[in-house]
Amino acid sequence: MTALLQVKDLAITYRTGGSIIPGRSRTFDAVKGVSFDIAAGQGLGLVGESGSGKTTVGRAILRLVKPSRGSIKFDGQEVTAFGSNTPLSFRRDVQVVFQDPRSSLNPRRTIRDTLAQVIKRHFDTPDDETQRRAAELLDKVQLPSYHLDRYPSELSGGQQQRVAIARALAPQPRLLVCDEPVSALDVSTQSQILNLLSDLRRDLNLAYLFISHDLAVVRQVSDFVVVMHRGAIVEQGPCETIYTEPQADYTKLLLSSVPALDAWKRRAGLNA
Amino acid sequence: MTLAAEETESVISPAGRQLRQGNKAPRPARRWMTLIRREPLAAACLAGIALLVLIALLAPALAPYDPNNNDVLNRLKGPSATFWLGTDELGRDLFSRLLYGARTAVETSFQSVGMALLIGVPLGLLIGYLGGWWDRVAMRVTDIAQSIPSLIFAFAVIAILGRGVNQTAIAVGIVFSIIMLRIARGLMLRERELLYVDAARVGGLSTPRILFREILPNVAGPLIVEAALLLGSAIMLITMLSFLGLGLEASTPDWGSMLDEARKYQVLHPFMALPPGLAIMAAVLLFNFTGDSLRDALMGRRRVAHRKLRQDRRARNAPKAKAPVQDADTVLTVQGLRVSYLSESGKPMEVLSDISLDLHRGETVGLVGESGSGKSTTGMAMVGLLPDTASSSGHVWLGDTDMLTAPAAEAAKRRGPEIAMVFQDPIGSLSPVHTVGQQLIEPMQHHLGLGKEEATRRVIELLEMVGIPNAAQRINDYPHQFSGGMAQRAMIAMALSCRPKMLVADEPTSALDVTVQAQVLKLLGRLSTEFDMAVLLVTHDLGVVSEACDRVVVMYAGEIVEVGKVADVLAKPRHPYTYALLKATPRNEAPAGRLPTIPGTVPPPWDFPRGCRFAPRCAFVKEACTIAPVALVDGVRCVRAGELSLEVGA
C-alpha cells in the first residue's frame, strides 16, 4: 500500500535577523532532514517539546512555510513543486485544526459564514445546498444548529474547537493536520474533543497528523508515533512500542517526565 | 502590576462575552441609542461632523452674499447687522466666506483622506501580507518619502500639478496615503500571525478574499480612527498651504487665506483673524475628539467594567475583625472569602463563594480546577492583589494582617518578606529592557537594605540555589536570553529572595515543556522543605498535584468542592467532580476505548445553578442536589457524600 503522505528528508531553515544584503542574514534550522509516511486512515502522532520543529513540519505540509530541502508527496503528487498557487484539490484533501480556536476563527464572522464560504469555495453549491451542508457539518461535530448564527466569542473554547473541526471537514479532506488541538482546552472538554476526533476518523476514514507535546494525549489517538527533538527525529515506531519500549534516551526522558496521576503512590512509598 | 491587570482581564472576560451576546445584531435605532448612552462624546462628535458637512453642503443657501462679491465701499468693516462678521480688504462678506470656507475644508480634507484610504490601505495590507522583499523595498521607499516634511512634499506635488482644490487634495492625499500604508501594513503584520488567516489559506480562499473579506473587517477599527485623526491633520495642512498662498486658487474661499488676509490688518482689525482661526480650531478639535472617542468605543476600553461594585454596607460597618488564633504551624488562613465583579450588564457576579482554607509551614497544597473555577482569583486574593474592580468579603489572615482589607501600602510590605508569588509566564513577568541581575538586585537592596555588592552576592547565591548554571555571568543577561525554564527558576529565586513564609505559584509550569516542568516541580518541593514554607500550587493538572503536593483543594465554579490529603483524594475521591476530573485526565496508558468525559462545560459566574453547582453535569445527580446550596462538610461539598463510593480504578 502506498502512503497517503510521504515526507522525505524535509528540512526547513528560517532566516533570523533579516538583512537586505544577501548572504548576510543568520539562519536557523528549524527542521533537519525529517522523513515519515502516513497511510490512508492512519493516525500519526508527532511528539516533541517547544523548539522541536513539530509545528513547522505541520505547517510545511499545509504549505504555510516553504521547505528548504526535501520532498512532501501527497497521494503521489509532489507538494513542494506546486509553485505560488496551491491547487484547490490539495486544499480540499489536506485540512487543519489549530491549537487556539479563539484565534483560528475569524471573530467578525458568524459560524454560518465561516462554514459557508469554505463549502462554496470548494463545491460551488447553490445557497440552499450550502446552508444544508453547513448545518450537517455542525451536526457532525455534535453542535446544535442554533449555533450557526453565533459569533465565535459567544461559544466556549470546546465549542469553538468543534466549529474549527467542522470547518476543516467542510471540503471533505483525507488528511487532517491537528496542531495541538486540545492543549488550550480544559481537561473535561479535552476528552470530549479527542473522542470526537476518534469517531470522525473511524466514520470518514480520515488520516491524522496529530502534533502535540502531550504524550498521554498522543497515545490515545495514534497508531504510529514520531518523536522529534531540536528539529530532528530521535525515534519513530508503532505507538505502543514507543511507549512501552522506548529506545532513544530522549524518549525515555520525555516519558518519565509526564506527571503521573498515581505519582502519590510512588511518593508515599518514598516517604514511608 | 501588568500581571495583575492580565489576571483581571481573564477574570472579567466571561462578562465581555455575555455583553457581546446580549448585544447581538441590535436594530440600527437601538444601536444609536446605545451609542449615545455609552459614548456621549463619540455621539456628540458624530453630530458635530454631520453639522459641518451640512454647512458645507448648504453654504450657497446659507450664505447671505456671494463670497467673492467685491464691495470696495464697505471694505474692512467690523461686524454689523448687514455683515455679521464684517468684511475684508475687498469688502467681501466674512460670514459668507467662512461658510464657503467650510465647504472647501470639508471637500479637500475628505478627498485627501478618501484617497489615502483607497490607495494606502489596500497597498499597506498587501505589502504586509506578502512580506519579505515586497515589504522591505516598499518600506524603504516610504521611509524616504516620509523623511521629507509633508508641507515640502505637498509643495512639490502642487508645483507639478498646479493649484486648485483637487490638486491640493491630491497633494495631501499622497502624503496621507503613505501614512495609511504604514499603519495598514503594521496592522497586517500583527493580524497575519493570527491563526484564522492561516486557516483561510488552508481553506483555499484567494488572496484578495483573504485580504479584504477576512482581514480588513478585523483591522477596520484602527483604520477608521486613524482616518478621523487624519481629517483633522488634513484641515491643518490645507489651511497652512493656503495661508502660505499655495495650494488653492486665490478665488477659492478658504479659512487659510482668510487668516492670511487678516494677518495683514492685524493691528487695524484684529477681529478679522478670529472667525477663521476659531473655525480651524473647532474643526481640527472635532476630528481629533472623534478619533479618540472612536478609539475608545471601537477598541473596547469599556468604562463600565471599571465601575466597582459597591461594598456590602454591613461588611463595611462591621467591627474590625480580629485575627483568629493560629497555631505555630499555620501561615495563612482564608475565612469565608467571597469575591464579586460587576458584570458589564451591571449585575454583580460572584466568582468566589465562601472559600475557607488553612496553609501550614512546609506543606505544598495543590489548588486545582478548570478555567472559571476561581483558582487564580483565590491566589491573587491571598497576596492582596485582587484588581480594583473586585469587591470582596471575608478574610485572608497572614499573621495579624488581613491581606483583603489591609491598606495597599500595608499589604505591599507583606509581599516579599512574608508572602511571594510566581506566575505562569516567567519571561513576560520580567522587564525586557533590564538585565535579570538588575531586576533581582534592586528589590533586594530596597527590601533588605543591603549594599549593591552584598545584594549582588546574595542574588548569585539564590540563582545558584535554584539551579541556574554560571549565575555570576548570567545576571548580565536580558530575559529573552533565558529559556522558559531558566526564567521561571529566576522568578522563583526572586520570589524567595526575602525568605517568605509562603509562596503562591500560579500555574508555574504550565508554559514549560514537560521535561522542564518535572525539574521545576522538583525544585519547588526541595525549596518548600528547605525554607520550611507553605506553597500554594495553583494548577489545572491533577498529575502535577499528584507529583508535587501534600494536600489538594479541588475547586469548581467558585467553590471548594473537596479538600484532603493528595493520597486520599486521588485514591478515593468523595466528590463526583473530583472523580470525573480524575477519570477524564488522560493517563499515559494504552487506549482503552472511549475516554471518559464530563458532559457540558463549567457555567459562567452569572449562571451558577442554585443548588450544587456541578449538578447539571453530574452522573450521580438526584433531586436533593438541585434544591439548595450545598455546604462543605468534612472536606466535601456533596449531598450524597456519605452514600457514594467513588473508587478510581487501578
Interface residues (C-beta under 8 A of the other chain):
Chain A: G18 I20 E49 S50 R59 L62 R63 L64 T86 L88 R91 R92 V94 Q95 V96 F98 Q99 D100 S103 S104 L105 N106 P107 R108 R109 Q117 V118 R121 H122 R150 Y151 S153 E154 S156 G157 G158 Q159 A164 R167 A170 P171 D186 V187 S188 T189 Q190 S191 Q192 L194 N195 S198 H213 D214 L215 A216 V217 R219 Q220 V221 E240 Y243 L253 L254 L255 S256 S257 V258 P259 A260 L261 D262 A263 W264 K265 R267 A268
Chain B: G16 R17 R20 Q21 K24 R136 R140 L194 L195 Y196 D198 A199 A200 R201 V202 G203 G204 L205 R213 E214 P217 N218 E370 S371 G484 D513 V514 T515 V516 Q517 A518 L521 H540 D541 L542 G543 V544 S546 E547 V566 A567 L570 A571 A580 L581 L582 A584 T585 P586 R587 N588 E589 A590 P591 R594 L595 P596 T597 I598 P599 T601 V602 R617
